[in-house]
Amino acid sequence: QVQLVESGGGLVQAGGSLRLSCATSGVSISIYAMGWYRQAAGKQRELVATISTGGGVTEYADSVWGRFTISRDNGKNTVYLQMNNLKPEDTAVYYCDAKRGTRNYWGQGIQVTVSS
């Protein structure tokens, strides 16, 4: 059974930082492209960042570029999202995603709330 479990969310003041982790079991993430997505209340889920299997290629949404950093540790089967200079508009449920071909696995999501 494949499980992706996010952690590290919570409440932070604007300008602060959080580091999200996504621990995966039941599959080796080394062959999966990994990503972080978010969904704010009343809005559609949107891409935040993705990282290739080896970590050499990353992609970011324009809204987080320069503030967020995605990374992965294939040995620990974990992907991270370092979020700096957080803004109230970053408030959302953040989801971890593992993708390989037609296979796509999601975590249950974790709340990040940024107060002004």
C-alpha positions in Angstrom: 0.0 0.0 0.0 1.4 3.3 -1.0 1.2 6.1 1.5 2.4 9.7 1.4 2.3 11.5 4.7 2.8 15.3 4.9 4.1 17.0 8.1 5.4 20.3 9.2 2.4 22.5 8.5 0.8 24.9 11.0 0.3 28.5 11.8 3.0 31.1 11.1 3.1 34.9 10.9 3.8 36.6 7.6 7.5 36.7 6.8 8.1 33.4 8.7 9.2 30.0 7.5 8.0 26.5 7.5 9.5 23.2 6.2 7.0 20.6 4.9 8.0 17.0 4.7 6.4 14.2 2.7 7.4 10.7 3.9 6.5 7.9 1.5 6.1 4.2 2.1 5.1 1.3 -0.1 7.0 2.7 -3.1 10.5 3.9 -3.8 10.3 7.6 -4.7 13.6 7.4 -6.6 11.7 6.5 -9.8 8.9 9.0 -9.2 8.7 12.7 -10.1 7.6 14.4 -6.9 5.6 17.6 -6.4 3.8 19.8 -4.0 0.4 21.3 -4.7 -1.9 23.5 -2.7 -5.6 24.3 -2.5 -6.9 27.4 -0.9 -10.5 27.6 0.4 -12.8 28.0 -2.5 -10.1 27.6 -5.1 -8.8 24.9 -7.4 -5.7 22.9 -6.5 -2.6 24.4 -8.0 1.0 23.4 -8.6 3.5 24.8 -6.2 6.7 23.0 -7.2 8.0 19.8 -8.8 11.3 17.9 -8.8 12.6 15.3 -11.1 13.6 11.8 -10.0 17.2 12.7 -9.5 16.6 16.1 -8.2 18.3 17.9 -11.0 15.3 19.6 -12.5 12.9 21.7 -10.4 9.9 23.8 -11.4 8.0 26.5 -9.4 4.9 28.4 -9.6 5.6 32.1 -10.3 3.9 33.0 -7.0 6.5 31.1 -4.9 9.6 31.4 -7.1 12.5 32.7 -5.0 10.7 31.9 -1.7 10.1 28.2 -1.8 12.6 25.4 -2.4 11.7 21.8 -3.2 14.2 19.0 -2.5 14.3 15.3 -2.1 16.2 12.6 -0.2 15.6 9.4 -2.1 17.5 7.4 0.6 14.9 8.6 3.1 12.1 8.3 0.7 11.1 11.9 1.6 10.5 15.1 -0.3 10.7 18.5 1.3 9.3 22.0 0.7 11.2 24.8 2.4 8.9 27.9 2.5 10.4 31.2 3.4 9.0 34.7 3.5 5.5 33.3 3.8 2.6 35.5 2.8 -1.1 35.3 3.8 -1.9 34.3 0.3 0.2 31.1 0.8 -2.5 29.9 3.2 -3.8 26.6 1.9 -3.9 22.8 2.3 -0.6 21.5 0.8 -0.5 18.1 -0.9 2.4 15.9 -1.8 2.3 14.1 -5.1 4.3 11.2 -6.6 4.0 10.7 -10.4 5.3 8.1 -12.8 3.6 7.5 -16.1 -0.1 6.9 -15.4 0.6 6.2 -11.7 -0.2 9.1 -9.5 -0.3 9.1 -5.7 -1.4 11.8 -3.3 -1.0 12.6 0.4 -3.9 13.5 2.6 -2.8 17.1 2.8 -1.6 19.4 5.5 -2.8 22.9 6.5 -0.6 25.9 6.3 -2.0 29.1 7.7 -0.1 32.4 7.4 -1.4 35.3 9.5 -0.9 38.9 8.6 
